[in-house]
Amino acid sequence: MERFLEGRLASTEPPRYNVVMILFTLEIVIAILLIAVILMQVQGTGLSGSFGGTNESFRSRRSIEKSLIYATIVLAVLFALISLLLVIPR
């Protein structure tokens, strides 16, 4: 038992398996959040806005839509960064 503890304490290399598992879990959570945020976004008016049609509910929800767009951007960037981190060979 002492050899096991000595070898374990002498090793200064961090446990990479735990880091990879944390990154995989974080990537799955971010992917689920990204899907949810994208599905919550309202499509707006389509082509009617370009031809002069208006939609009052869109104007009242502008701040919510803006927050969802920012959340989508942040989650997409985080997802891409974590994916790149997982691709790097260790």
KEBA-290345 format. One record per atom (N, C-alpha, C): atom name; residue number from 1; x, y, z. Coordinates in nm, 4 decimals. Example, Ala and Ser with C-alpha at 12.3 -4.5 7.8 and 13.67 -1.06 7.14 Angstrom:
<pts>
<pt atom="N" seq="1" u="1.3190" v="-0.5690" w="0.7800"/>
<pt atom="CA" seq="1" u="1.2300" v="-0.4500" w="0.7800"/>
<pt atom="C" seq="1" u="1.3200" v="-0.3300" w="0.7800"/>
<pt atom="N" seq="2" u="1.2850" v="-0.2250" w="0.7080"/>
<pt atom="CA" seq="2" u="1.3670" v="-0.1060" w="0.7140"/>
<pt atom="C" seq="2" u="1.2900" v="0.0030" w="0.7870"/>
</pts>
This chain:
<pts>
<pt atom="N" seq="1" u="0.0817" v="-0.1185" w="0.0000"/>
<pt atom="CA" seq="1" u="0.0000" v="0.0000" w="0.0000"/>
<pt atom="C" seq="1" u="0.0864" v="0.1253" w="0.0000"/>
<pt atom="N" seq="2" u="0.2004" v="0.1191" w="0.0661"/>
<pt atom="CA" seq="2" u="0.2882" v="0.2352" w="0.0700"/>
<pt atom="C" seq="2" u="0.3445" v="0.2668" w="-0.0681"/>
<pt atom="N" seq="3" u="0.3742" v="0.1629" w="-0.1471"/>
<pt atom="CA" seq="3" u="0.4246" v="0.1865" w="-0.2823"/>
<pt atom="C" seq="3" u="0.3203" v="0.2592" w="-0.3665"/>
<pt atom="N" seq="4" u="0.1972" v="0.2172" w="-0.3515"/>
<pt atom="CA" seq="4" u="0.0904" v="0.2819" w="-0.4274"/>
<pt atom="C" seq="4" u="0.0802" v="0.4296" w="-0.3899"/>
<pt atom="N" seq="5" u="0.0838" v="0.4573" w="-0.2611"/>
<pt atom="CA" seq="5" u="0.0740" v="0.5961" w="-0.2168"/>
<pt atom="C" seq="5" u="0.1960" v="0.6761" w="-0.2570"/>
<pt atom="N" seq="6" u="0.3137" v="0.6160" w="-0.2501"/>
<pt atom="CA" seq="6" u="0.4342" v="0.6873" w="-0.2904"/>
<pt atom="C" seq="6" u="0.4302" v="0.7201" w="-0.4385"/>
<pt atom="N" seq="7" u="0.3911" v="0.6231" w="-0.5195"/>
<pt atom="CA" seq="7" u="0.3820" v="0.6469" w="-0.6629"/>
<pt atom="C" seq="7" u="0.2760" v="0.7503" w="-0.6960"/>
<pt atom="N" seq="8" u="0.1684" v="0.7479" w="-0.6229"/>
<pt atom="CA" seq="8" u="0.0589" v="0.8421" w="-0.6468"/>
<pt atom="C" seq="8" u="0.0997" v="0.9831" w="-0.6069"/>
<pt atom="N" seq="9" u="0.1704" v="0.9965" w="-0.4962"/>
<pt atom="CA" seq="9" u="0.2133" v="1.1278" w="-0.4502"/>
<pt atom="C" seq="9" u="0.3299" v="1.1807" w="-0.5317"/>
<pt atom="N" seq="10" u="0.4125" v="1.0926" w="-0.5831"/>
<pt atom="CA" seq="10" u="0.5292" v="1.1356" w="-0.6593"/>
<pt atom="C" seq="10" u="0.4883" v="1.1853" w="-0.7980"/>
<pt atom="N" seq="11" u="0.3748" v="1.1421" w="-0.8481"/>
<pt atom="CA" seq="11" u="0.3303" v="1.1839" w="-0.9803"/>
<pt atom="C" seq="11" u="0.2785" v="1.3269" w="-0.9742"/>
<pt atom="N" seq="12" u="0.3398" v="1.4142" w="-1.0528"/>
<pt atom="CA" seq="12" u="0.2961" v="1.5537" w="-1.0559"/>
<pt atom="C" seq="12" u="0.2090" v="1.5825" w="-1.1773"/>
<pt atom="N" seq="13" u="0.1857" v="1.4823" w="-1.2610"/>
<pt atom="CA" seq="13" u="0.1040" v="1.5008" w="-1.3796"/>
<pt atom="C" seq="13" u="-0.0433" v="1.5073" w="-1.3401"/>
<pt atom="N" seq="14" u="-0.1151" v="1.6090" w="-1.3892"/>
<pt atom="CA" seq="14" u="-0.2562" v="1.6210" w="-1.3526"/>
<pt atom="C" seq="14" u="-0.3386" v="1.5114" w="-1.4188"/>
<pt atom="N" seq="15" u="-0.4463" v="1.4715" w="-1.3550"/>
<pt atom="CA" seq="15" u="-0.5322" v="1.3678" w="-1.4134"/>
<pt atom="C" seq="15" u="-0.6072" v="1.4230" w="-1.5351"/>
<pt atom="N" seq="16" u="-0.5668" v="1.3816" w="-1.6545"/>
<pt atom="CA" seq="16" u="-0.6262" v="1.4342" w="-1.7770"/>
<pt atom="C" seq="16" u="-0.7637" v="1.3750" w="-1.8032"/>
<pt atom="N" seq="17" u="-0.7860" v="1.2578" w="-1.7549"/>
<pt atom="CA" seq="17" u="-0.9149" v="1.1934" w="-1.7775"/>
<pt atom="C" seq="17" u="-1.0273" v="1.2766" w="-1.7177"/>
<pt atom="N" seq="18" u="-1.0057" v="1.3304" w="-1.5992"/>
<pt atom="CA" seq="18" u="-1.1087" v="1.4116" w="-1.5339"/>
<pt atom="C" seq="18" u="-1.1362" v="1.5393" w="-1.6122"/>
<pt atom="N" seq="19" u="-1.0325" v="1.6015" w="-1.6645"/>
<pt atom="CA" seq="19" u="-1.0489" v="1.7255" w="-1.7400"/>
<pt atom="C" seq="19" u="-1.1276" v="1.6986" w="-1.8683"/>
<pt atom="N" seq="20" u="-1.0953" v="1.5893" w="-1.9357"/>
<pt atom="CA" seq="20" u="-1.1658" v="1.5556" w="-2.0590"/>
<pt atom="C" seq="20" u="-1.3120" v="1.5246" w="-2.0296"/>
<pt atom="N" seq="21" u="-1.3387" v="1.4527" w="-1.9230"/>
<pt atom="CA" seq="21" u="-1.4777" v="1.4218" w="-1.8872"/>
<pt atom="C" seq="21" u="-1.5551" v="1.5485" w="-1.8525"/>
<pt atom="N" seq="22" u="-1.4921" v="1.6413" w="-1.7844"/>
<pt atom="CA" seq="22" u="-1.5573" v="1.7686" w="-1.7513"/>
<pt atom="C" seq="22" u="-1.5872" v="1.8465" w="-1.8788"/>
<pt atom="N" seq="23" u="-1.4924" v="1.8479" w="-1.9724"/>
<pt atom="CA" seq="23" u="-1.5140" v="1.9193" w="-2.0984"/>
<pt atom="C" seq="23" u="-1.6253" v="1.8542" w="-2.1807"/>
<pt atom="N" seq="24" u="-1.6292" v="1.7205" w="-2.1850"/>
<pt atom="CA" seq="24" u="-1.7372" v="1.6515" w="-2.2566"/>
<pt atom="C" seq="24" u="-1.8724" v="1.6835" w="-2.1944"/>
<pt atom="N" seq="25" u="-1.8807" v="1.6800" w="-2.0639"/>
<pt atom="CA" seq="25" u="-2.0057" v="1.7104" w="-1.9951"/>
<pt atom="C" seq="25" u="-2.0480" v="1.8544" w="-2.0198"/>
<pt atom="N" seq="26" u="-1.9524" v="1.9459" w="-2.0115"/>
<pt atom="CA" seq="26" u="-1.9814" v="2.0871" w="-2.0360"/>
<pt atom="C" seq="26" u="-2.0273" v="2.1093" w="-2.1794"/>
<pt atom="N" seq="27" u="-1.9669" v="2.0373" w="-2.2733"/>
<pt atom="CA" seq="27" u="-2.0071" v="2.0510" w="-2.4133"/>
<pt atom="C" seq="27" u="-2.1502" v="2.0023" w="-2.4352"/>
<pt atom="N" seq="28" u="-2.1878" v="1.8949" w="-2.3699"/>
<pt atom="CA" seq="28" u="-2.3244" v="1.8439" w="-2.3825"/>
<pt atom="C" seq="28" u="-2.4244" v="1.9426" w="-2.3226"/>
<pt atom="N" seq="29" u="-2.3920" v="1.9979" w="-2.2080"/>
<pt atom="CA" seq="29" u="-2.4817" v="2.0949" w="-2.1439"/>
<pt atom="C" seq="29" u="-2.4966" v="2.2191" w="-2.2320"/>
<pt atom="N" seq="30" u="-2.3854" v="2.2682" w="-2.2862"/>
<pt atom="CA" seq="30" u="-2.3906" v="2.3865" w="-2.3721"/>
<pt atom="C" seq="30" u="-2.4682" v="2.3560" w="-2.4997"/>
<pt atom="N" seq="31" u="-2.4530" v="2.2359" w="-2.5546"/>
<pt atom="CA" seq="31" u="-2.5281" v="2.1992" w="-2.6754"/>
<pt atom="C" seq="31" u="-2.6782" v="2.1985" w="-2.6480"/>
<pt atom="N" seq="32" u="-2.7183" v="2.1456" w="-2.5341"/>
<pt atom="CA" seq="32" u="-2.8610" v="2.1438" w="-2.4990"/>
<pt atom="C" seq="32" u="-2.9132" v="2.2853" w="-2.4790"/>
<pt atom="N" seq="33" u="-2.8349" v="2.3698" w="-2.4106"/>
<pt atom="CA" seq="33" u="-2.8756" v="2.5096" w="-2.3908"/>
<pt atom="C" seq="33" u="-2.8829" v="2.5843" w="-2.5239"/>
<pt atom="N" seq="34" u="-2.7885" v="2.5575" w="-2.6124"/>
<pt atom="CA" seq="34" u="-2.7874" v="2.6227" w="-2.7435"/>
<pt atom="C" seq="34" u="-2.9108" v="2.5837" w="-2.8244"/>
<pt atom="N" seq="35" u="-2.9464" v="2.4580" w="-2.8218"/>
<pt atom="CA" seq="35" u="-3.0676" v="2.4134" w="-2.8915"/>
<pt atom="C" seq="35" u="-3.1910" v="2.4808" w="-2.8322"/>
<pt atom="N" seq="36" u="-3.1974" v="2.4881" w="-2.6999"/>
<pt atom="CA" seq="36" u="-3.3130" v="2.5503" w="-2.6342"/>
<pt atom="C" seq="36" u="-3.3238" v="2.6986" w="-2.6682"/>
<pt atom="N" seq="37" u="-3.2121" v="2.7695" w="-2.6681"/>
<pt atom="CA" seq="37" u="-3.2139" v="2.9130" w="-2.6979"/>
<pt atom="C" seq="37" u="-3.2540" v="2.9367" w="-2.8432"/>
<pt atom="N" seq="38" u="-3.2044" v="2.8537" w="-2.9332"/>
<pt atom="CA" seq="38" u="-3.2410" v="2.8693" w="-3.0742"/>
<pt atom="C" seq="38" u="-3.3896" v="2.8419" w="-3.0940"/>
<pt atom="N" seq="39" u="-3.4430" v="2.7419" w="-3.0276"/>
<pt atom="CA" seq="39" u="-3.5849" v="2.7108" w="-3.0417"/>
<pt atom="C" seq="39" u="-3.6754" v="2.8161" w="-2.9781"/>
<pt atom="N" seq="40" u="-3.6246" v="2.8905" w="-2.8797"/>
<pt atom="CA" seq="40" u="-3.7055" v="2.9939" w="-2.8153"/>
<pt atom="C" seq="40" u="-3.7148" v="3.1217" w="-2.8984"/>
<pt atom="N" seq="41" u="-3.6271" v="3.1369" w="-2.9947"/>
<pt atom="CA" seq="41" u="-3.6297" v="3.2583" w="-3.0747"/>
<pt atom="C" seq="41" u="-3.7518" v="3.2584" w="-3.1656"/>
<pt atom="N" seq="42" u="-3.8199" v="3.3723" w="-3.1684"/>
<pt atom="CA" seq="42" u="-3.9364" v="3.3879" w="-3.2538"/>
<pt atom="C" seq="42" u="-3.8866" v="3.4239" w="-3.3932"/>
<pt atom="N" seq="43" u="-3.9495" v="3.3682" w="-3.4942"/>
<pt atom="CA" seq="43" u="-3.9039" v="3.3899" w="-3.6305"/>
<pt atom="C" seq="43" u="-3.9349" v="3.5298" w="-3.6824"/>
<pt atom="N" seq="44" u="-4.0170" v="3.6048" w="-3.6185"/>
<pt atom="CA" seq="44" u="-4.0479" v="3.7396" w="-3.6662"/>
<pt atom="C" seq="44" u="-4.1572" v="3.7370" w="-3.7708"/>
<pt atom="N" seq="45" u="-4.1506" v="3.8278" w="-3.8674"/>
<pt atom="CA" seq="45" u="-4.2587" v="3.8437" w="-3.9638"/>
<pt atom="C" seq="45" u="-4.2275" v="3.7840" w="-4.0996"/>
<pt atom="N" seq="46" u="-4.1105" v="3.7369" w="-4.1219"/>
<pt atom="CA" seq="46" u="-4.0765" v="3.6802" w="-4.2524"/>
<pt atom="C" seq="46" u="-4.0618" v="3.7896" w="-4.3562"/>
<pt atom="N" seq="47" u="-4.1222" v="3.7713" w="-4.4729"/>
<pt atom="CA" seq="47" u="-4.1098" v="3.8682" w="-4.5813"/>
<pt atom="C" seq="47" u="-4.2051" v="3.9869" w="-4.5662"/>
<pt atom="N" seq="48" u="-4.3046" v="3.9786" w="-4.4787"/>
<pt atom="CA" seq="48" u="-4.3992" v="4.0891" w="-4.4669"/>
<pt atom="C" seq="48" u="-4.3320" v="4.2164" w="-4.4149"/>
<pt atom="N" seq="49" u="-4.2258" v="4.2025" w="-4.3358"/>
<pt atom="CA" seq="49" u="-4.1543" v="4.3205" w="-4.2871"/>
<pt atom="C" seq="49" u="-4.0836" v="4.3948" w="-4.3981"/>
<pt atom="N" seq="50" u="-4.0378" v="4.3233" w="-4.4977"/>
<pt atom="CA" seq="50" u="-3.9682" v="4.3887" w="-4.6076"/>
<pt atom="C" seq="50" u="-4.0644" v="4.4586" w="-4.7030"/>
<pt atom="N" seq="51" u="-4.1936" v="4.4203" w="-4.6996"/>
<pt atom="CA" seq="51" u="-4.2928" v="4.4836" w="-4.7857"/>
<pt atom="C" seq="51" u="-4.3794" v="4.5837" w="-4.7111"/>
<pt atom="N" seq="52" u="-4.3397" v="4.6234" w="-4.5918"/>
<pt atom="CA" seq="52" u="-4.4118" v="4.7270" w="-4.5190"/>
<pt atom="C" seq="52" u="-4.5034" v="4.6769" w="-4.4103"/>
<pt atom="N" seq="53" u="-4.5173" v="4.5491" w="-4.3919"/>
<pt atom="CA" seq="53" u="-4.6017" v="4.4965" w="-4.2858"/>
<pt atom="C" seq="53" u="-4.5343" v="4.5134" w="-4.1505"/>
<pt atom="N" seq="54" u="-4.6137" v="4.5350" w="-4.0469"/>
<pt atom="CA" seq="54" u="-4.5579" v="4.5512" w="-3.9130"/>
<pt atom="C" seq="54" u="-4.6188" v="4.4484" w="-3.8197"/>
<pt atom="N" seq="55" u="-4.5487" v="4.4231" w="-3.7134"/>
<pt atom="CA" seq="55" u="-4.5966" v="4.3300" w="-3.6119"/>
<pt atom="C" seq="55" u="-4.5657" v="4.3911" w="-3.4763"/>
<pt atom="N" seq="56" u="-4.6692" v="4.4300" w="-3.4025"/>
<pt atom="CA" seq="56" u="-4.6501" v="4.4987" w="-3.2752"/>
<pt atom="C" seq="56" u="-4.5887" v="4.4096" w="-3.1685"/>
<pt atom="N" seq="57" u="-4.6178" v="4.2801" w="-3.1708"/>
<pt atom="CA" seq="57" u="-4.5621" v="4.1917" w="-3.0687"/>
<pt atom="C" seq="57" u="-4.4105" v="4.1804" w="-3.0826"/>
<pt atom="N" seq="58" u="-4.3600" v="4.1963" w="-3.2047"/>
<pt atom="CA" seq="58" u="-4.2152" v="4.1916" w="-3.2250"/>
<pt atom="C" seq="58" u="-4.1477" v="4.3100" w="-3.1576"/>
<pt atom="N" seq="59" u="-4.2105" v="4.4280" w="-3.1675"/>
<pt atom="CA" seq="59" u="-4.1507" v="4.5476" w="-3.1076"/>
<pt atom="C" seq="59" u="-4.1493" v="4.5402" w="-2.9546"/>
<pt atom="N" seq="60" u="-4.2512" v="4.4815" w="-2.8950"/>
<pt atom="CA" seq="60" u="-4.2557" v="4.4738" w="-2.7495"/>
<pt atom="C" seq="60" u="-4.1594" v="4.3686" w="-2.6953"/>
<pt atom="N" seq="61" u="-4.1184" v="4.2746" w="-2.7798"/>
<pt atom="CA" seq="61" u="-4.0287" v="4.1685" w="-2.7357"/>
<pt atom="C" seq="61" u="-3.8856" v="4.1914" w="-2.7823"/>
<pt atom="N" seq="62" u="-3.8537" v="4.3094" w="-2.8219"/>
<pt atom="CA" seq="62" u="-3.7221" v="4.3364" w="-2.8785"/>
<pt atom="C" seq="62" u="-3.6095" v="4.3046" w="-2.7796"/>
<pt atom="N" seq="63" u="-3.6261" v="4.3414" w="-2.6533"/>
<pt atom="CA" seq="63" u="-3.5200" v="4.3162" w="-2.5554"/>
<pt atom="C" seq="63" u="-3.5018" v="4.1671" w="-2.5292"/>
<pt atom="N" seq="64" u="-3.6113" v="4.0922" w="-2.5306"/>
<pt atom="CA" seq="64" u="-3.6014" v="3.9473" w="-2.5110"/>
<pt atom="C" seq="64" u="-3.5300" v="3.8841" w="-2.6298"/>
<pt atom="N" seq="65" u="-3.5657" v="3.9278" w="-2.7499"/>
<pt atom="CA" seq="65" u="-3.5018" v="3.8749" w="-2.8703"/>
<pt atom="C" seq="65" u="-3.3528" v="3.9084" w="-2.8724"/>
<pt atom="N" seq="66" u="-3.3210" v="4.0295" w="-2.8302"/>
<pt atom="CA" seq="66" u="-3.1807" v="4.0715" w="-2.8268"/>
<pt atom="C" seq="66" u="-3.1020" v="3.9853" w="-2.7278"/>
<pt atom="N" seq="67" u="-3.1613" v="3.9575" w="-2.6134"/>
<pt atom="CA" seq="67" u="-3.0951" v="3.8729" w="-2.5134"/>
<pt atom="C" seq="67" u="-3.0757" v="3.7311" w="-2.5664"/>
<pt atom="N" seq="68" u="-3.1750" v="3.6794" w="-2.6375"/>
<pt atom="CA" seq="68" u="-3.1629" v="3.5456" w="-2.6941"/>
<pt atom="C" seq="68" u="-3.0555" v="3.5392" w="-2.8019"/>
<pt atom="N" seq="69" u="-3.0442" v="3.6450" w="-2.8800"/>
<pt atom="CA" seq="69" u="-2.9395" v="3.6481" w="-2.9831"/>
<pt atom="C" seq="69" u="-2.8019" v="3.6504" w="-2.9181"/>
<pt atom="N" seq="70" u="-2.7849" v="3.7339" w="-2.8156"/>
<pt atom="CA" seq="70" u="-2.6555" v="3.7382" w="-2.7458"/>
<pt atom="C" seq="70" u="-2.6240" v="3.6038" w="-2.6795"/>
<pt atom="N" seq="71" u="-2.7255" v="3.5420" w="-2.6200"/>
<pt atom="CA" seq="71" u="-2.7044" v="3.4114" w="-2.5566"/>
<pt atom="C" seq="71" u="-2.6650" v="3.3070" w="-2.6606"/>
<pt atom="N" seq="72" u="-2.7260" v="3.3144" w="-2.7784"/>
<pt atom="CA" seq="72" u="-2.6917" v="3.2215" w="-2.8857"/>
<pt atom="C" seq="72" u="-2.5469" v="3.2390" w="-2.9283"/>
<pt atom="N" seq="73" u="-2.5041" v="3.3635" w="-2.9420"/>
<pt atom="CA" seq="73" u="-2.3659" v="3.3901" w="-2.9832"/>
<pt atom="C" seq="73" u="-2.2676" v="3.3395" w="-2.8786"/>
<pt atom="N" seq="74" u="-2.2945" v="3.3699" w="-2.7527"/>
<pt atom="CA" seq="74" u="-2.2037" v="3.3286" w="-2.6444"/>
<pt atom="C" seq="74" u="-2.1967" v="3.1762" w="-2.6358"/>
<pt atom="N" seq="75" u="-2.3116" v="3.1108" w="-2.6404"/>
<pt atom="CA" seq="75" u="-2.3130" v="2.9645" w="-2.6319"/>
<pt atom="C" seq="75" u="-2.2445" v="2.9002" w="-2.7528"/>
<pt atom="N" seq="76" u="-2.2636" v="2.9585" w="-2.8715"/>
<pt atom="CA" seq="76" u="-2.1987" v="2.9035" w="-2.9906"/>
<pt atom="C" seq="76" u="-2.0474" v="2.9175" w="-2.9831"/>
<pt atom="N" seq="77" u="-1.9995" v="3.0305" w="-2.9340"/>
<pt atom="CA" seq="77" u="-1.8549" v="3.0505" w="-2.9201"/>
<pt atom="C" seq="77" u="-1.7984" v="2.9547" w="-2.8154"/>
<pt atom="N" seq="78" u="-1.8663" v="2.9409" w="-2.7024"/>
<pt atom="CA" seq="78" u="-1.8208" v="2.8465" w="-2.5996"/>
<pt atom="C" seq="78" u="-1.8186" v="2.7033" w="-2.6519"/>
<pt atom="N" seq="79" u="-1.9222" v="2.6665" w="-2.7274"/>
<pt atom="CA" seq="79" u="-1.9283" v="2.5326" w="-2.7852"/>
<pt atom="C" seq="79" u="-1.8109" v="2.5095" w="-2.8809"/>
<pt atom="N" seq="80" u="-1.7810" v="2.6091" w="-2.9637"/>
<pt atom="CA" seq="80" u="-1.6706" v="2.5962" w="-3.0583"/>
<pt atom="C" seq="80" u="-1.5360" v="2.5864" w="-2.9855"/>
<pt atom="N" seq="81" u="-1.5164" v="2.6676" w="-2.8827"/>
<pt atom="CA" seq="81" u="-1.3899" v="2.6643" w="-2.8086"/>
<pt atom="C" seq="81" u="-1.3697" v="2.5310" w="-2.7374"/>
<pt atom="N" seq="82" u="-1.4749" v="2.4804" w="-2.6748"/>
<pt atom="CA" seq="82" u="-1.4628" v="2.3521" w="-2.6057"/>
<pt atom="C" seq="82" u="-1.4391" v="2.2400" w="-2.7064"/>
<pt atom="N" seq="83" u="-1.5047" v="2.2481" w="-2.8226"/>
<pt atom="CA" seq="83" u="-1.4817" v="2.1474" w="-2.9256"/>
<pt atom="C" seq="83" u="-1.3365" v="2.1485" w="-2.9725"/>
<pt atom="N" seq="84" u="-1.2806" v="2.2670" w="-2.9886"/>
<pt atom="CA" seq="84" u="-1.1397" v="2.2773" w="-3.0277"/>
<pt atom="C" seq="84" u="-1.0476" v="2.2228" w="-2.9188"/>
<pt atom="N" seq="85" u="-1.0816" v="2.2486" w="-2.7941"/>
<pt atom="CA" seq="85" u="-1.0006" v="2.1956" w="-2.6839"/>
<pt atom="C" seq="85" u="-1.0031" v="2.0434" w="-2.6801"/>
<pt atom="N" seq="86" u="-1.1174" v="1.9861" w="-2.7153"/>
<pt atom="CA" seq="86" u="-1.1287" v="1.8401" w="-2.7137"/>
<pt atom="C" seq="86" u="-1.0592" v="1.7747" w="-2.8321"/>
<pt atom="N" seq="87" u="-1.0368" v="1.8503" w="-2.9389"/>
<pt atom="CA" seq="87" u="-0.9721" v="1.7959" w="-3.0569"/>
<pt atom="C" seq="87" u="-0.8195" v="1.7932" w="-3.0404"/>
<pt atom="N" seq="88" u="-0.7674" v="1.8841" w="-2.9612"/>
<pt atom="CA" seq="88" u="-0.6225" v="1.8933" w="-2.9420"/>
<pt atom="C" seq="88" u="-0.5706" v="1.7626" w="-2.8824"/>
<pt atom="N" seq="89" u="-0.4752" v="1.6997" w="-2.9496"/>
<pt atom="CA" seq="89" u="-0.4219" v="1.5729" w="-2.8951"/>
<pt atom="C" seq="89" u="-0.3462" v="1.5969" w="-2.7652"/>
<pt atom="N" seq="90" u="-0.3606" v="1.5028" w="-2.6770"/>
<pt atom="CA" seq="90" u="-0.2935" v="1.5177" w="-2.5468"/>
<pt atom="C" seq="90" u="-0.1875" v="1.4149" w="-2.5312"/>
</pts>
